[in-house]
Structures are given as C-alpha cells and as structure tokens.
Amino acid sequence: MPIEFDHWPSKVANIIVYVTLLSGNLYSSFGEDEDTDSPYHSAHQSYITPAAFTFYIWTLIYFLLGGMIIFQWFTDKVHQAAGWHFVMASIFNAIWLALWTADHKFLALIALFFATGAVSYIYYRLKEQHHAETLLDVIFLHLPFSLYHAWIFVLLIINVFAVLSPTHKDGPSTIQVVLAIAGLAFIASTVIGYIEYKQGDVAGALVLAWYLFGVFAQQETPAIHWTSLGLGIAVAAYTLKPFVFRLVGRQSGEAAPLLG
C-alpha cells in the first residue's frame, strides 16, 4: 500500500501525543519509587480498586495504538473515524495521569470525563459509520478503541470511587460495601451494551471481565471479593453469546461483527 500524506498534520499530531502519553505512563510506572502513586501502584485505593496487574492491559492497548499510528499512513480510515479526537483523548489522558499522580483526584476525574468523551466519540463513529472491511481494520483500528473505550470507562468508575469512597484502615462500612457492590454490578451490566447493542463487541466485554477478576484478586472483604468473582464469571460467559448464536445459526444482523 502506498503511503498517504493526506491530513498529515493530524497524523503527525497523533504520533506526538502517542509518544508523549506512552512515555508518561512508562515513567510513572517504572521511573519513580515503587511507593509513588501511578495507575499501577495507586495510593488512591477504594473498595473497587483492582489488583495492580490489571492495569497492565495498557500494554496491549498501547501496542495496538502504536500499530494504528503506523496504519494511519496507509489509509484514510483512521482520520475519518478519529479526526483530531485521538489527540484530544491523549491530551486529557495525560492531564488525568498528572493530576492523579499529584493527588488531585477530583480534578483528575474532570479530565477523565473529557478523555472518555473523546474516546467514546471515536468508538461510536467506528461502530456506526466505519465498519471493518479488512483484518487490518479490525486489528489496528477497531480493536484498540474497543479496548480503550471499555478500559477508560472502568478507570472513570475507579476514579469516582477514589473520590467518594476511599479505603479506611478500619475497613469498609456497610454503606461502602453496598456502594462497592452496586458499582461492580453497574460495570458488569454494561456488558449487555457491548454484546447486544455494539455489534457484538467481545473485546470490550472481556475488558470488563478482566477488571472484575482483578477486583476479586485485590479486595479481601468477603462480600466484595466473591461478588466480583461471580460477576466476572457471568460477564466472561456472556461474551460467548455471539459465538454461540453463530454456531446455532440464530445470530441477528446487529450482532454479526465481533469487533467492527
């Protein structure tokens, strides 16, 4: 495929924000002391915070987004779907990371709202207007934003709970346990949207299951611990629905694609 230089300003901007955000995350994760707050060793614990390993899903997301940065030079599909919104999402994501690290949880939440909005815009454009036509479209355009959209939604809920219901040395109150279970159930319930209304987005649904298993590994309060496990299993099982419908020949037109 020949290199396409149309819309080169946005393509160059995508490279700059990608490298900047990736560098910031790497430094935050590995360049400081272990006790320094970061998305991976967070001091902002709540009762729905998952285990540290859960956050390494960023590795897969950044790898795929790196592929998208290369892919954009060989097709105009990336610009048509994302425009300048990937730049906006990356900038607000970087602002969130800086504020989160600096212990400004409420301001970080505001920045994350804007980042989530920008990612959601790209995600819905891909689902409604730019269906995947090739395997490269699936891997380097639809898949990274399916993962990104689901994970940034999870981060948003984590940030909300870090502001409203942080952990205490005496353990959670009854109200905090109830709120935590309600929050986990809310996150799990969004799998219906990914499977039923977003054309069978299995990747996004599996991110939710990954998160719930991470909460199961991290939280020791029995009600939260076992609820997250049960919900994780339920979400993981529900992601099989599009495949089962394909096998039995009952799949609807809406559920036909699994990513794009």
HELIX and SHEET records of a PDB file:
HELIX    1   1 TRP A    8  PHE A   30  1                                  23    
HELIX    2   2 ALA A   52  TYR A   56  5                                   5    
HELIX    3   3 ILE A   57  PHE A   71  1                                  15    
HELIX    4   4 LYS A   77  ALA A   82  1                                   6    
HELIX    5   5 HIS A   85  THR A  101  1                                  17    
HELIX    6   6 LYS A  105  GLU A  128  1                                  24    
HELIX    7   7 LEU A  135  ASP A  137  1                                   3    
HELIX    8   8 VAL A  138  HIS A  142  3                                   5    
HELIX    9   9 LEU A  143  LEU A  164  1                                  22    
HELIX   10  10 THR A  174  SER A  189  1                                  16    
HELIX   11  11 VAL A  191  ILE A  192  1                                   2    
HELIX   12  12 GLY A  193  TYR A  197  3                                   5    
HELIX   13  13 VAL A  202  GLN A  218  1                                  17    
HELIX   14  14 PRO A  222  TYR A  238  1                                  17    
HELIX   15  15 LYS A  241  VAL A  248  1                                   8    
END                                                                             
